[in-house]
């Protein structure tokens, strides 16, 4: 790969990171929820789990205001988590849609015991009641394992002379990704990248050695 190509690749990687927001958390003790009575399904929330590591959707946004300083709230479930394991949840979006995201995870009882959080969750759940959920893997029986609520706040982060866009900012296309950590140290999604860098570094080491030997041999012959 030429130096120009390497620099272009690094520039592209920097731009991708600039459009990523993430939160790191450790899964709490397992929670078992029965099927009888009200369930999490009644909240109409899409979920992420080890069997469903990503969601691709359009999130509504609003410009920050006194009532909504971080923009609009969207709620999701993180379920089937392993107690004590570290995870990363992140949002990825395009640079052409400038947006400020705030990501938080909450213990179930903390949400139910906090009036502002339960009100926000109830409002979002009501707005979702008339919308079909995303196609995800089917669950069977009661939920088991660690469960957390995920709140994503999205605020439009630009200014334009277009009055329509300032009054009604369009939804933002976003990927929401759940990324388990291997041994609580390294994100699972970075394993291929780490392997590529390792192979590239090893190849560069041997190649530089071969070039040096050839240069050294040529110098000896010339002497």
N, CA and C of each residue as an Amber inpcrd file, in Angstrom:
protein
   669
   0.8600000  -1.1980000   0.0000000   0.0000000   0.0000000   0.0000000
   0.8900000   1.2410000   0.0000000   0.6080000   2.2050000  -0.8610000
   1.4140000   3.4110000  -0.9520000   1.1770000   4.3150000   0.2500000
   2.1240000   5.2590000   0.4680000   1.9890000   6.2010000   1.5710000
   0.7330000   7.0460000   1.4240000   0.4170000   7.4370000   0.2050000
  -0.7840000   8.2480000  -0.0330000  -2.0420000   7.4720000   0.3400000
  -2.0710000   6.1790000  -0.0070000  -3.2350000   5.3490000   0.3240000
  -3.3590000   5.1680000   1.8260000  -2.2160000   5.0010000   2.5210000
  -2.2400000   4.8460000   3.9770000  -2.7990000   6.1000000   4.6480000
  -2.3370000   7.2740000   4.1910000  -2.8220000   8.5230000   4.7580000
  -4.3110000   8.7100000   4.5090000  -4.7750000   8.3100000   3.3180000
  -6.2020000   8.4160000   3.0090000  -7.0120000   7.5030000   3.9130000
  -6.5000000   6.3020000   4.1780000  -7.2020000   5.3670000   5.0530000
  -7.2990000   5.9130000   6.4650000  -6.1990000   6.5060000   6.9590000
  -6.2130000   7.0850000   8.2990000  -7.1880000   8.2520000   8.3970000
  -7.2620000   9.0700000   7.3690000  -8.1980000  10.1850000   7.3480000
  -9.6210000   9.6800000   7.4060000  -9.9330000   8.6330000   6.6340000
 -11.2750000   8.0520000   6.6290000 -11.6290000   7.4980000   8.0000000
 -10.6690000   6.8450000   8.6630000 -10.9160000   6.2850000   9.9850000
 -11.2260000   7.3860000  10.9820000 -10.5290000   8.5090000  10.8890000
 -10.7860000   9.6160000  11.8040000 -12.1940000  10.1620000  11.6290000
 -12.6380000  10.2680000  10.3890000 -13.9810000  10.7590000  10.1360000
 -15.0280000   9.8070000  10.7020000 -14.7940000   8.5080000  10.6140000
 -15.7500000   7.5300000  11.1240000 -15.8780000   7.6450000  12.6290000
 -14.7330000   7.8360000  13.3320000 -14.7650000   7.9490000  14.7840000
 -15.5250000   9.1930000  15.2080000 -15.4040000  10.2750000  14.4350000
 -16.0670000  11.5240000  14.7730000 -17.5750000  11.3700000  14.7640000
 -18.1050000  10.3500000  14.1070000 -19.5430000  10.1450000  14.0270000
 -19.9700000   8.9350000  14.8540000 -19.2990000   8.7510000  15.9810000
 -19.6330000   7.6540000  16.8830000 -19.7240000   8.1820000  18.3070000
 -20.7830000   7.8110000  19.0050000 -20.9240000   8.1230000  20.4250000
 -21.1490000   6.8120000  21.1510000 -20.5240000   6.6350000  22.3200000
 -20.6320000   5.3420000  22.9860000 -20.7160000   5.4850000  24.5000000
 -21.1680000   4.4100000  25.1250000 -21.1820000   4.3050000  26.5810000
 -20.7200000   2.9010000  26.9440000 -19.9080000   2.7850000  27.9910000
 -19.3860000   1.4980000  28.4560000 -20.0150000   1.1920000  29.8090000
 -20.4420000  -0.0500000  30.0010000 -21.0960000  -0.4250000  31.2570000
 -20.7930000  -1.8770000  31.5820000 -21.0520000  -2.2530000  32.8220000
 -20.9060000  -3.6280000  33.2870000 -22.2940000  -4.1640000  33.6170000
 -22.6110000  -5.3560000  33.1200000 -23.9450000  -5.9230000  33.3060000
 -24.2110000  -6.2160000  34.7810000 -25.3940000  -5.8680000  35.2750000
 -25.7470000  -6.1160000  36.6760000 -26.1420000  -7.5830000  36.8930000
 -26.5000000  -7.9550000  38.1240000 -26.9560000  -9.3250000  38.3780000
 -28.1730000  -9.6740000  37.5280000 -28.3850000 -10.9680000  37.2750000
 -29.5070000 -11.3870000  36.4210000 -30.8600000 -10.9790000  36.9900000
 -31.7930000 -10.7520000  36.0800000 -33.1590000 -10.4140000  36.4270000
 -34.0870000 -11.3890000  35.7240000 -35.0290000 -11.9580000  36.4640000
 -36.0120000 -12.8670000  35.8700000 -37.3690000 -12.1890000  35.9030000
 -38.0210000 -12.1020000  34.7600000 -39.3360000 -11.4770000  34.6680000
 -40.3570000 -12.5030000  34.2130000 -41.4550000 -12.6570000  34.9310000
 -42.4750000 -13.6400000  34.5520000 -43.2910000 -13.1680000  33.3700000
 -43.9560000 -14.1240000  32.7170000 -44.8430000 -13.7900000  31.5990000
 -46.1910000 -13.2710000  32.0850000 -46.5860000 -13.6660000  33.2860000
 -47.8980000 -13.2710000  33.8040000 -47.9040000 -11.7800000  34.1430000
 -49.0390000 -11.1260000  33.8980000 -49.1680000  -9.7130000  34.2000000
 -48.4410000  -8.8490000  33.1880000 -48.2970000  -7.5460000  33.4690000
 -47.6020000  -6.6390000  32.5530000 -46.1580000  -7.0900000  32.3500000
 -45.6900000  -7.0080000  31.1270000 -44.3270000  -7.4230000  30.8010000
 -43.6240000  -6.3150000  30.0400000 -42.3290000  -6.5340000  29.7880000
 -41.5640000  -5.5610000  29.0160000 -42.0970000  -5.4480000  27.5920000
 -42.7310000  -6.5090000  27.0980000 -43.2930000  -6.4480000  25.7490000
 -44.3660000  -5.3690000  25.6480000 -45.0330000  -5.0970000  26.7690000
 -46.0820000  -4.0740000  26.7680000 -45.5230000  -2.6690000  26.5750000
 -44.2020000  -2.5130000  26.7180000 -43.5860000  -1.2040000  26.5200000
 -43.3020000  -0.9230000  25.0440000 -43.3770000  -1.9670000  24.2010000
 -43.1710000  -1.8160000  22.7560000 -41.7690000  -1.2860000  22.4300000
 -40.7770000  -1.7520000  23.1740000 -39.4060000  -1.2980000  22.9540000
 -38.6380000  -2.2960000  22.0950000 -37.8500000  -1.7920000  21.1640000
 -36.9020000  -2.6450000  20.4580000 -35.7590000  -2.9730000  21.4150000
 -35.0880000  -4.0970000  21.1820000 -34.0730000  -4.5340000  22.1230000
 -32.7950000  -4.9710000  21.4290000 -31.7190000  -4.9150000  22.2020000
 -30.4160000  -5.4260000  21.8030000 -30.0280000  -6.5270000  22.7740000
 -29.3600000  -7.5520000  22.2580000 -28.9530000  -8.6880000  23.0810000
 -27.7850000  -9.3800000  22.3930000 -27.1620000 -10.3760000  23.0390000
 -26.0980000 -11.1270000  22.3570000 -26.5680000 -11.7890000  21.0660000
 -27.8730000 -12.0330000  20.9270000 -28.4100000 -12.5970000  19.6820000
 -28.8240000 -11.5300000  18.6850000 -28.8850000 -10.2900000  19.1220000
 -29.2990000  -9.1720000  18.2640000 -28.4030000  -7.9930000  18.6120000
 -27.2290000  -7.9410000  17.9940000 -26.2100000  -6.9860000  18.4060000
 -26.3540000  -5.6010000  17.7880000 -27.2550000  -5.4360000  16.8310000
 -27.3680000  -4.1180000  16.2030000 -28.7890000  -3.8460000  15.7440000
 -29.1110000  -2.5790000  15.6960000 -30.3840000  -2.0980000  15.1600000
 -30.0740000  -0.9650000  14.1870000 -30.7460000  -0.9580000  13.0610000
 -30.6150000   0.1470000  12.1050000 -31.9680000   0.8210000  11.9790000
 -32.0240000   2.1010000  12.3140000 -33.3090000   2.8030000  12.3210000
 -33.1020000   4.2960000  12.1420000 -34.2020000   5.0150000  12.1100000
 -34.1830000   6.4680000  12.0090000 -34.6750000   7.0480000  13.3320000
 -33.8500000   7.8620000  13.9550000 -34.2160000   8.4540000  15.2330000
 -34.7340000   9.8740000  15.0390000 -35.8550000  10.2090000  15.6630000
 -36.3330000  11.6000000  15.6090000 -35.4010000  12.4920000  16.4230000
 -35.2250000  13.7150000  15.9920000 -34.3560000  14.6580000  16.6950000
 -35.0900000  15.9760000  16.8880000 -34.5800000  16.7770000  17.7930000
 -35.1090000  18.1240000  18.0200000 -33.9460000  19.0100000  18.4290000
 -34.0680000  20.2900000  18.1620000 -33.0500000  21.2100000  18.6220000
 -33.1590000  21.3690000  20.1430000 -32.0330000  21.5230000  20.8290000
 -32.0800000  21.6650000  22.2930000 -32.9790000  22.8270000  22.7100000
 -33.7130000  22.5920000  23.7790000 -34.6060000  23.6190000  24.3130000
 -34.5830000  23.5240000  25.8340000 -35.2460000  24.4300000  26.4850000
 -35.2910000  24.3930000  27.9540000 -35.9690000  23.1180000  28.4410000
 -37.0230000  22.6970000  27.7380000 -37.7270000  21.4790000  28.1310000
 -36.9540000  20.2240000  27.7370000 -36.2030000  20.2880000  26.6440000
 -35.4550000  19.1250000  26.1440000 -34.0210000  19.5530000  25.8350000
 -33.2040000  19.7550000  26.8660000 -31.8410000  20.2710000  26.6490000
 -30.9360000  19.3160000  25.8780000 -31.2560000  18.0130000  25.8990000
 -30.4530000  17.0280000  25.1670000 -31.1900000  16.4780000  23.9510000
 -32.2700000  17.1190000  23.5650000 -33.0440000  16.6380000  22.4270000
 -34.1110000  15.6350000  22.8330000 -34.5020000  14.7690000  21.9030000
 -35.5790000  13.8120000  22.1360000 -35.0540000  12.5210000  22.7320000
 -35.8750000  11.9160000  23.6070000 -35.5200000  10.6430000  24.2470000
 -36.0600000   9.4670000  23.4430000 -35.2100000   8.4670000  23.2500000
 -35.6350000   7.1870000  22.6700000 -35.1750000   6.0870000  23.6300000
 -36.0450000   5.0870000  23.8540000 -35.7580000   4.0540000  24.8450000
 -35.6830000   2.6750000  24.1930000 -34.7690000   1.8470000  24.7320000
 -34.5710000   0.4810000  24.2440000 -34.2470000  -0.4210000  25.4280000
 -34.2820000  -1.7250000  25.1750000 -33.9030000  -2.7050000  26.1850000
 -32.5640000  -3.3410000  25.8180000 -31.7310000  -3.5480000  26.8240000
 -30.5400000  -4.3780000  26.6980000 -30.8060000  -5.6260000  27.5220000
 -30.8820000  -6.7770000  26.8900000 -31.2750000  -7.9810000  27.6120000
 -30.3760000  -9.1600000  27.2830000 -30.4790000 -10.2070000  28.1260000
 -29.6630000 -11.3950000  27.9240000 -28.1940000 -11.1550000  28.1860000
 -27.8840000 -10.1500000  28.9980000 -26.4960000  -9.8210000  29.2880000
 -25.9220000 -10.7650000  30.3430000 -24.6120000 -10.9360000  30.3420000
 -23.9350000 -11.7950000  31.3110000 -23.4490000 -10.9490000  32.4810000
 -23.8250000 -11.3390000  33.6820000 -23.4600000 -10.5780000  34.8740000
 -21.9450000 -10.3700000  34.9620000 -21.5630000  -9.1380000  35.2500000
 -20.1560000  -8.8120000  35.4320000 -19.3810000  -8.5860000  34.1520000
 -20.0010000  -8.8310000  32.9970000 -19.2890000  -8.6210000  31.7400000
 -19.3940000  -7.1680000  31.3070000 -18.3120000  -6.6840000  30.7500000
 -18.2960000  -5.3040000  30.2460000 -18.8180000  -5.2780000  28.8160000
 -19.6140000  -4.2650000  28.5390000 -20.1790000  -4.0700000  27.2090000
 -19.9900000  -2.6200000  26.7900000 -20.0930000  -2.4120000  25.4910000
 -20.0940000  -1.0680000  24.9230000 -21.3180000  -0.9460000  24.0310000
 -22.0630000   0.1230000  24.1880000 -23.1740000   0.3830000  23.2730000
 -22.8820000   1.7220000  22.6010000 -23.0460000   1.7610000  21.2880000
 -22.6730000   2.9740000  20.5680000 -23.6570000   3.2610000  19.4350000
 -23.6700000   4.5170000  19.0480000 -24.4480000   4.9530000  17.8910000
 -23.4720000   5.4020000  16.8150000 -23.7750000   5.0730000  15.5690000
 -22.9560000   5.4730000  14.4190000 -23.8700000   6.1200000  13.3880000
 -23.4630000   7.2620000  12.8780000 -24.3030000   7.9730000  11.9170000
 -23.4350000   8.7500000  10.9380000 -24.0500000   9.2370000   9.8740000
 -23.3140000   9.8960000   8.7970000 -23.0100000  11.3470000   9.1350000
 -21.8950000  11.8330000   8.6000000 -21.4850000  13.2090000   8.8640000
 -22.4360000  14.2220000   8.2420000 -23.1960000  13.7920000   7.2510000
 -24.1070000  14.7260000   6.5760000 -25.3410000  15.0160000   7.4190000
 -25.4710000  14.3300000   8.5750000 -26.5850000  14.5840000   9.4830000
 -26.0260000  14.9580000  10.8600000 -25.5630000  16.2030000  11.0290000
 -24.9370000  16.6000000  12.3050000 -25.9060000  16.4440000  13.4790000
 -25.5300000  15.6060000  14.4300000 -26.3970000  15.2850000  15.5650000
 -25.5490000  15.0750000  16.8130000 -26.0630000  15.5240000  17.9500000
 -25.4130000  15.2840000  19.2350000 -26.2020000  14.2010000  19.9720000
 -25.5440000  13.0720000  20.2520000 -26.1870000  11.9670000  20.9540000
 -25.6830000  11.8810000  22.3870000 -26.5940000  11.5650000  23.2940000
 -26.2500000  11.2810000  24.6860000 -26.7950000   9.8950000  25.0100000
 -25.9060000   8.9950000  25.4680000 -26.2870000   7.6060000  25.7110000
 -26.1680000   7.2950000  27.1910000 -27.2230000   6.7040000  27.7730000
 -27.2210000   6.3200000  29.1850000 -27.8590000   4.9490000  29.3390000
 -27.3480000   4.1610000  30.2770000 -27.9760000   2.8920000  30.6480000
 -28.4610000   3.0070000  32.0890000 -29.6070000   2.3710000  32.3680000
 -30.2170000   2.4810000  33.6860000 -30.6660000   1.1180000  34.1870000
 -30.4460000   0.8930000  35.4770000 -31.0240000  -0.2570000  36.1470000
 -32.5440000  -0.1300000  36.1260000 -33.2320000  -1.2510000  36.0260000
 -34.6940000  -1.2360000  35.9050000 -35.3530000  -0.4840000  37.0570000
 -34.9790000  -0.8260000  38.2870000 -35.6230000  -0.2090000  39.4470000
 -35.2960000   1.2800000  39.5360000 -34.1240000   1.6810000  39.0700000
 -33.7750000   3.0990000  39.0850000 -34.7290000   3.9000000  38.1990000
 -35.0710000   3.3320000  37.0290000 -36.0160000   4.0080000  36.1370000
 -37.3920000   4.0860000  36.7800000 -37.8510000   2.9600000  37.3490000
 -39.1860000   2.9310000  37.9410000 -39.2960000   3.8350000  39.1680000
 -38.1580000   4.1070000  39.8380000 -38.1930000   4.9270000  41.0520000
 -37.8840000   6.3990000  40.7910000 -37.6210000   6.7550000  39.5360000
 -37.2890000   8.1450000  39.2050000 -38.3880000   8.7190000  38.3200000
 -39.0840000   9.7170000  38.8230000 -40.2830000  10.2150000  38.1420000
 -39.9680000  10.7340000  36.7340000 -38.8620000  11.4600000  36.5640000
 -38.5610000  12.0120000  35.2450000 -38.2530000  10.9100000  34.2380000
 -37.5820000   9.8550000  34.6850000 -37.2400000   8.7610000  33.7860000
 -38.4690000   7.9300000  33.4170000 -39.2900000   7.6080000  34.3970000
 -40.4620000   6.7750000  34.1090000 -41.4550000   7.5490000  33.2490000
 -41.5230000   8.8760000  33.4270000 -42.4020000   9.6870000  32.5830000
 -41.9120000   9.6860000  31.1380000 -40.6070000   9.8570000  30.9660000
 -40.0200000   9.8290000  29.6200000 -40.2440000   8.4720000  28.9700000
 -40.0250000   7.4000000  29.7310000 -40.2200000   6.0480000  29.1960000
 -41.6740000   5.8230000  28.8060000 -42.6010000   6.2650000  29.6530000
 -44.0240000   6.0890000  29.3730000 -44.4410000   6.8540000  28.1220000
 -43.9370000   8.0720000  27.9650000 -44.2650000   8.8640000  26.7730000
 -43.7490000   8.1880000  25.5090000 -42.5190000   7.6830000  25.5670000
 -41.9560000   7.0130000  24.3990000 -42.7110000   5.7230000  24.0970000
 -43.0430000   4.9800000  25.1460000 -43.7830000   3.7320000  24.9620000
 -45.1400000   3.9830000  24.3180000 -45.8010000   5.0380000  24.7400000
 -47.1080000   5.3690000  24.1680000 -46.9850000   5.7420000  22.6910000
 -45.9210000   6.4760000  22.3480000 -45.7270000   6.8600000  20.9510000
 -45.3960000   5.6520000  20.0810000 -44.8140000   4.6050000  20.6890000
 -44.4310000   3.4130000  19.9510000 -45.5710000   2.4080000  19.8270000
 -46.6150000   2.5790000  20.6110000 -47.6760000   1.5760000  20.6710000
 -48.3380000   1.3480000  19.3180000 -48.4090000   2.3880000  18.4830000
 -49.0750000   2.2700000  17.1900000 -48.1100000   1.9280000  16.0590000
 -46.8270000   1.7220000  16.4080000 -45.8330000   1.4140000  15.3860000
 -45.4100000  -0.0450000  15.4970000 -45.2600000  -0.7390000  14.3690000
 -44.7860000  -2.1220000  14.4210000 -43.3360000  -2.1780000  14.8570000
 -42.9590000  -3.1500000  15.7160000 -41.5670000  -3.2700000  16.1310000
 -40.6940000  -3.7380000  14.9880000 -39.3900000  -3.5280000  15.1360000
 -38.4580000  -4.0280000  14.1360000 -38.4510000  -5.5490000  14.1480000
 -38.0760000  -6.1420000  13.0160000 -37.9960000  -7.5930000  12.9400000
 -36.7390000  -8.0600000  13.6680000 -36.9420000  -8.6540000  14.8490000
 -35.8370000  -9.1690000  15.6410000 -36.0840000 -10.6310000  15.9410000
 -35.1040000 -11.2660000  16.5510000 -35.2510000 -12.6740000  16.8800000
 -36.3820000 -12.8570000  17.8870000 -37.1790000 -13.9070000  17.6910000
 -38.3210000 -14.1590000  18.5440000 -37.8670000 -14.6480000  19.9260000
 -38.5470000 -14.1750000  20.9670000 -38.2670000 -14.6460000  22.3120000
 -39.2290000 -15.7690000  22.6640000 -38.7900000 -16.6200000  23.5530000
 -39.6690000 -17.6660000  24.0460000 -39.5980000 -17.6850000  25.5580000
 -40.7550000 -17.6300000  26.2300000 -40.7830000 -17.6570000  27.6780000
 -40.3900000 -16.3250000  28.2810000 -40.1350000 -16.3630000  29.6130000
 -39.7880000 -15.1500000  30.3290000 -38.3670000 -14.7220000  30.0000000
 -38.1220000 -13.4330000  30.1050000 -36.7670000 -12.9340000  29.9140000
 -35.9000000 -13.3570000  31.0950000 -34.6700000 -13.7530000  30.7950000
 -33.7260000 -14.0930000  31.8420000 -32.3980000 -13.4300000  31.5510000
 -31.5530000 -13.3450000  32.5800000 -30.2780000 -12.6780000  32.4300000
 -30.3900000 -11.2120000  32.8280000 -29.2810000 -10.5220000  32.7280000
 -29.2620000  -9.1020000  33.0870000 -30.0570000  -8.2810000  32.0800000
 -30.8020000  -7.3100000  32.5980000 -31.6050000  -6.4290000  31.7540000
 -31.3550000  -4.9920000  32.1810000 -31.1640000  -4.1270000  31.2070000
 -30.9980000  -2.7010000  31.4620000 -31.8550000  -1.9150000  30.4780000
 -32.2410000  -0.7280000  30.8850000 -32.8530000   0.2090000  29.9550000
 -31.7500000   1.0270000  29.2990000 -31.9180000   1.2920000  28.0250000
 -31.0060000   2.1550000  27.2670000 -31.7820000   3.3800000  26.8090000
 -31.2770000   4.5570000  27.1920000 -31.8840000   5.8090000  26.7200000
 -30.8920000   6.5310000  25.8050000 -31.3700000   6.8940000  24.6260000
 -30.5670000   7.6610000  23.6820000 -31.2630000   8.9960000  23.4440000
 -30.5700000  10.0730000  23.7490000 -31.0950000  11.4160000  23.5130000
 -30.4190000  11.9830000  22.2690000 -31.2310000  12.4810000  21.3620000
 -30.7010000  12.9540000  20.0800000 -31.1320000  14.3960000  19.8250000
 -30.1370000  15.2480000  19.6020000 -30.3940000  16.6730000  19.3700000
 -29.7590000  17.0980000  18.0540000 -30.5190000  17.8170000  17.2410000
 -29.9720000  18.3620000  15.9990000 -28.8300000  19.3140000  16.3400000
 -27.7190000  19.2110000  15.5960000 -26.5120000  19.9540000  15.9410000
 -26.0100000  20.7560000  14.7350000 -26.8610000  21.6300000  14.2330000
 -26.4670000  22.4670000  13.0930000 -27.3280000  23.7200000  13.0820000
 -26.9640000  24.6540000  12.2300000 -27.7690000  25.8630000  12.0160000
 -27.8350000  26.1280000  10.5210000 -29.0090000  26.4560000  10.0540000
 -29.1980000  26.7130000   8.6360000 -30.1800000  27.8610000   8.4400000
 -30.0770000  28.4950000   7.2960000 -31.0270000  29.5630000   6.9640000
 -32.3490000  28.9940000   6.4620000 -32.4030000  27.6690000   6.2820000
 -33.6450000  27.0200000   5.8510000 -34.6010000  26.9500000   7.0450000
 -35.6400000  27.7880000   7.0260000 -36.5650000  27.8730000   8.1580000
 -37.2960000  26.5480000   8.4040000 -37.5950000  25.8220000   7.3330000
 -38.3050000  24.5430000   7.4870000 -37.4520000  23.5350000   8.2500000
 -36.1710000  23.4460000   7.9020000 -35.2770000  22.5180000   8.5980000
 -35.0810000  22.9230000  10.0590000 -35.0910000  24.2050000  10.3350000
 -34.9190000  24.6550000  11.7190000 -36.1550000  24.3570000  12.5510000
 -37.3200000  24.3490000  11.9210000 -38.5510000  24.0310000  12.6560000
 -38.7760000  22.5250000  12.7470000 -38.4200000  21.8080000  11.6750000
 -38.6840000  20.3690000  11.6200000 -37.4360000  19.6230000  11.1440000
 -36.4610000  19.4260000  12.0210000 -35.2590000  18.6930000  11.6020000
 -35.6250000  17.2480000  11.2540000 -35.0900000  16.7160000  10.1680000
 -35.4470000  15.3570000   9.7420000 -34.8220000  14.3030000  10.6630000
 -35.4090000  13.1040000  10.6990000 -34.8300000  12.0130000  11.4980000
 -33.4170000  11.6810000  11.0260000 -32.6440000  11.0920000  11.9260000
 -31.2540000  10.7320000  11.6320000 -31.1450000   9.2220000  11.4890000
 -30.5560000   8.7810000  10.3880000 -30.3080000   7.3500000  10.1850000
 -29.1280000   6.9270000  11.0520000 -29.3330000   5.9220000  11.8700000
 -28.3230000   5.5530000  12.8530000 -28.2760000   4.0460000  13.0450000
 -27.0880000   3.5410000  13.3380000 -26.9040000   2.1570000  13.7720000
 -26.6420000   2.1790000  15.2720000 -27.3930000   1.3740000  16.0170000
 -27.1530000   1.2010000  17.4440000 -26.5370000  -0.1790000  17.6230000
 -25.3720000  -0.2310000  18.2370000 -24.5880000  -1.4690000  18.2820000
 -24.2430000  -1.8220000  19.7200000 -24.4850000  -3.0710000  20.0800000
 -24.0670000  -3.6150000  21.3700000 -22.8080000  -4.4390000  21.1350000
 -21.7360000  -4.1140000  21.8450000 -20.4290000  -4.7520000  21.5980000
 -19.8830000  -5.3430000  22.8950000 -19.9110000  -6.6810000  23.0610000
 -19.3370000  -7.3030000  24.2640000 -17.8150000  -7.1560000  24.2780000
 -17.2480000  -7.0930000  25.4810000 -15.7990000  -7.0470000  25.6370000
 -15.2700000  -8.4550000  25.8960000 -14.1900000  -8.8210000  25.2250000
 -13.5300000 -10.0970000  25.4660000 -12.6410000  -9.9680000  26.6920000
 -12.8690000 -10.8460000  27.6730000 -12.1210000 -10.8090000  28.9360000
 -12.2530000  -9.4430000  29.6170000 -13.3420000  -8.7280000  29.3210000
 -13.5990000  -7.4010000  29.8860000 -12.5030000  -6.3900000  29.5630000
 -11.7570000  -6.6450000  28.4770000 -10.6460000  -5.7730000  28.1190000
 -10.7750000  -5.2120000  26.7160000 -11.1900000  -6.0550000  25.7560000
 -11.1040000  -5.6890000  24.3450000 -12.4550000  -5.8700000  23.6690000
 -12.9750000  -4.8370000  22.9670000 -14.2630000  -4.9720000  22.2710000
 -14.2120000  -6.0760000  21.2170000 -15.2340000  -6.9000000  21.2000000
 -15.2870000  -8.0310000  20.2760000 -15.2060000  -7.5850000  18.8220000
 -15.8150000  -6.4570000  18.4980000 -15.8580000  -5.9980000  17.1090000
 -14.4940000  -5.5830000  16.5830000 -13.5320000  -5.3350000  17.4800000
 -12.2070000  -4.8860000  17.0500000 -11.2290000  -6.0370000  16.8420000
 -11.6790000  -7.2650000  17.0810000 -10.7900000  -8.4090000  16.8990000
 -10.2600000  -8.5000000  15.4670000 -11.1160000  -8.4070000  14.4240000
 -10.5780000  -8.4460000  13.0530000  -9.5820000  -7.3210000  12.7790000
  -9.8590000  -6.1200000  13.3020000  -8.9450000  -4.9990000  13.0970000
  -7.6110000  -5.2600000  13.7730000  -7.6520000  -5.7990000  15.0100000
  -6.4160000  -6.1100000  15.7290000  -5.6200000  -7.1760000  14.9820000
  -6.3090000  -8.1770000  14.4410000  -5.6260000  -9.2070000  13.6680000
  -4.9690000  -8.6340000  12.4270000  -5.6900000  -7.7330000  11.7530000
  -5.1430000  -7.1070000  10.5440000  -3.8900000  -6.2970000  10.8680000
  -3.9460000  -5.5180000  11.9660000  -2.7960000  -4.6990000  12.3520000
  -1.6090000  -5.5810000  12.7290000  -1.8940000  -6.6880000  13.4330000
  -0.8190000  -7.6040000  13.8230000  -0.1340000  -8.2030000  12.6000000
  -0.9400000  -8.6710000  11.6330000  -0.3780000  -9.2440000  10.4120000
   0.4060000  -8.1920000   9.6390000  -0.1540000  -6.9720000   9.5540000
   0.5160000  -5.8930000   8.8370000   1.8470000  -5.5320000   9.4970000
   1.8670000  -5.4790000  10.8380000   3.0900000  -5.1430000  11.5600000
   4.1450000  -6.2230000  11.3670000   3.7120000  -7.5050000  11.4570000
   4.6620000  -8.5990000  11.2660000   5.2170000  -8.5970000   9.8450000
   4.3300000  -8.3830000   8.8610000   4.7900000  -8.3310000   7.4780000
   5.7590000  -7.1880000   7.2370000   5.4760000  -6.0370000   7.8430000
   6.3560000  -4.8720000   7.6830000   7.7260000  -5.1290000   8.2960000
   7.7270000  -5.8320000   9.4470000   8.9870000  -6.1500000  10.1160000
   9.8840000  -7.0190000   9.2210000   9.3010000  -8.0950000   8.6770000
  10.0850000  -8.9860000   7.8340000  10.4860000  -8.3120000   6.5130000
   9.5780000  -7.5010000   5.9650000   9.8850000  -6.8160000   4.7150000
  11.0140000  -5.8100000   4.8990000  10.9610000  -5.0630000   6.0090000
  12.0270000  -4.0860000   6.2570000  13.3630000  -4.7860000   6.4620000
  13.3260000  -5.9750000   7.1250000  14.5640000  -6.7310000   7.3000000
  15.1370000  -7.1970000   5.9740000  14.2630000  -7.6820000   5.0820000
  14.7220000  -8.1380000   3.7710000  15.3020000  -6.9830000   2.9640000
  14.6540000  -5.8250000   3.0250000  15.1520000  -4.6510000   2.2880000
  16.5080000  -4.2190000   2.8380000  16.6330000  -4.2150000   4.1640000
  17.9020000  -3.8170000   4.7660000  19.0280000  -4.7710000   4.3700000
  18.7490000  -6.0740000   4.3920000  19.7710000  -7.0590000   3.9970000
  20.2110000  -6.8590000   2.5570000  19.2310000  -6.5660000   1.6850000
  19.5750000  -6.3580000   0.2750000  20.4150000  -5.0920000   0.1060000
  20.0240000  -4.0340000   0.7960000  20.7870000  -2.7820000   0.7100000
  22.1930000  -2.9860000   1.2500000  22.2970000  -3.7130000   2.3830000
  23.5970000  -3.9460000   2.9980000  24.4910000  -4.7840000   2.0780000
  23.8840000  -5.8040000   1.4360000  24.6610000  -6.6470000   0.5070000
  25.1330000  -5.8360000  -0.6920000  24.2390000  -4.9760000  -1.2080000
  24.6230000  -4.1390000  -2.3550000  25.7530000  -3.1930000  -1.9910000
  25.7360000  -2.6740000  -0.7750000  26.7820000  -1.7590000  -0.3390000
  28.1150000  -2.4990000  -0.2280000  28.1000000  -3.7550000   0.2690000
  29.3310000  -4.5200000   0.3880000  29.9450000  -4.8060000  -0.9790000
  29.0660000  -5.1560000  -1.9470000  29.5650000  -5.4320000  -3.2940000
  30.1780000  -4.1840000  -3.9170000  29.5500000  -3.0380000  -3.6560000
  30.0710000  -1.8060000  -4.2440000  31.4150000  -1.4350000  -3.6410000
  31.6250000  -1.7890000  -2.3580000  32.8960000  -1.5030000  -1.7130000
  33.9970000  -2.4450000  -2.2290000
